[in-house]
Amino acid sequence: MIAEERTDLKISATLDNRGSDCASGFVRLLELVDSLAPGEILQVLSTDRVSRRELRDWAARSGNTLLESRVTGPLWRREYHFLIRKEGS
């Protein structure tokens, strides 16, 4: 599913993991989420197709909210963009 880009949200931090696999960016993801205050939004950029499932599952387990999961680019150069809101304390 390809969705329109949201412009109504203020992004607090960006994790650009394009060109790396999901596992290598996961530690950085955890560090960035830890540094955010509840309600702040993290943008994640990836070229790893597995990131769609991994980030959806992680958000559900961690109690954070996956606000958006978007696919961009042609089939041979796909990118996956996510917006995650930190919840709780």
C-alpha positions as CSV (number, residue, x, y, z in Angstrom):
1,M,0.0,0.0,0.0
2,I,1.4,3.4,-0.9
3,A,0.1,6.3,1.2
4,E,0.4,10.0,1.0
5,E,3.0,11.7,3.1
6,R,1.7,13.3,6.3
7,T,2.6,16.9,6.8
8,D,0.5,17.4,10.0
9,L,3.1,15.9,12.4
10,K,6.2,17.3,13.9
11,I,9.1,14.8,13.6
12,S,11.4,14.9,16.6
13,A,14.2,12.6,15.3
14,T,15.0,10.5,12.1
15,L,16.7,7.2,11.9
16,D,18.0,6.7,8.3
17,N,18.7,3.0,8.0
18,R,18.6,2.9,4.2
19,G,21.2,0.5,2.8
20,S,21.5,-1.5,6.0
21,D,19.5,-4.4,7.2
22,C,16.8,-4.0,9.9
23,A,18.9,-5.8,12.6
24,S,21.8,-3.3,12.3
25,G,19.5,-0.3,12.9
26,F,17.6,-1.9,15.7
27,V,20.0,-0.9,18.4
28,R,20.0,2.7,17.1
29,L,16.2,2.6,17.0
30,L,16.1,1.6,20.7
31,E,18.6,4.4,21.6
32,L,16.7,7.0,19.7
33,V,13.3,6.0,21.2
34,D,14.9,6.1,24.7
35,S,16.0,9.7,24.1
36,L,12.5,10.8,23.1
37,A,9.9,12.2,25.4
38,P,6.4,10.6,25.4
39,G,4.4,12.1,22.5
40,E,7.5,12.8,20.3
41,I,7.7,11.2,16.9
42,L,10.5,9.2,15.3
43,Q,10.8,8.9,11.5
44,V,12.5,5.7,10.3
45,L,13.7,5.3,6.7
46,S,14.7,1.9,5.4
47,T,15.3,-0.1,2.3
48,D,14.8,-3.5,4.1
49,R,11.4,-4.9,3.1
50,V,11.4,-6.9,6.4
51,S,11.3,-3.6,8.3
52,R,7.5,-3.4,7.6
53,R,6.8,-6.4,9.7
54,E,9.6,-5.9,12.2
55,L,8.6,-2.3,13.1
56,R,4.9,-3.1,13.2
57,D,5.5,-6.0,15.6
58,W,8.1,-4.1,17.7
59,A,5.7,-1.1,18.1
60,A,2.9,-3.4,19.3
61,R,5.2,-5.2,21.8
62,S,6.8,-2.0,23.1
63,G,3.6,0.0,23.6
64,N,4.6,2.7,21.1
65,T,2.3,3.7,18.2
66,L,3.1,3.1,14.6
67,L,1.4,6.1,13.0
68,E,2.3,5.5,9.5
69,S,3.9,2.8,7.3
70,R,4.6,4.0,3.7
71,V,6.2,2.5,0.7
72,T,7.9,4.7,-1.9
73,G,10.0,4.3,-5.0
74,P,9.9,1.9,-7.9
75,L,10.0,-1.9,-7.3
76,W,13.8,-2.1,-7.9
77,R,14.5,0.7,-5.4
78,R,11.8,0.5,-2.7
79,E,12.0,2.6,0.4
80,Y,9.9,2.1,3.6
81,H,9.1,5.1,5.7
82,F,7.6,4.9,9.2
83,L,6.4,7.3,11.8
84,I,6.4,6.1,15.4
85,R,5.1,8.0,18.4
86,K,6.7,7.2,21.7
87,E,4.1,6.4,24.3
88,G,4.3,6.2,28.1
89,S,7.1,7.4,30.2
